[in-house]
Amino acid sequence: GYIGPVAKSSFLGIRMDPELKTQVERIAQREERSMSQICEVLLRGGVAAYQKEGSKYLQRFLSKKKSEAEH
């Protein structure tokens, strides 16, 4: 969907891995969008997938992260 100018009324601050931040910055530059716009699109996509798949959606990523940490 189109993300146009919308008045924002909430703020979310998060800590993230520096490499992930770099990847999101590159996406924002490539798409000529702000970091906030890209993060909102990615979050909306993740929320939609979670609503469709439930906990299975999160478990795919959480188990991958856990196995990466063990190596």
C-alpha positions, -999 to +999 in steps of 0.1 A: +000+000+000+009+036-004+024+054+026+018+091+023+019+120+047+001+109+078+002+127+112+021+104+136+010+103+172+032+076+187+069+071+191+089+038+194+125+037+202+144+004+199+179-009+202+192-030+173+222-047+160+244-022+141+244-044+110+206-045+109+205-007+112+229-004+083+208-027+062+176-007+070+195+025+061+205+011+028+170+001+020+158+036+029+184+052+007+176+028-022+139+035-019+144+072-013+124+070+020+131+078+056+142+052+081+108+057+099+089+050+067+109+018+060+106+006+096+069+012+096+064-007+063+085-036+076+066-036+110+033-036+092+043-065+071+055-084+101+023-077+120+002-088+091+022-121+088+019-126+126-018-121+125-021-147+097+004-173+110+004-166+148+034-177+169+048-198+141+058-166+123+079-154+153+093-188+161+109-190+126+130-160+134+136-166+171+148-201+165+171-189+137+186-162+160+191-187+188+209-212+165+231-184+152+241-174+187+251-209+195+276-210+166 
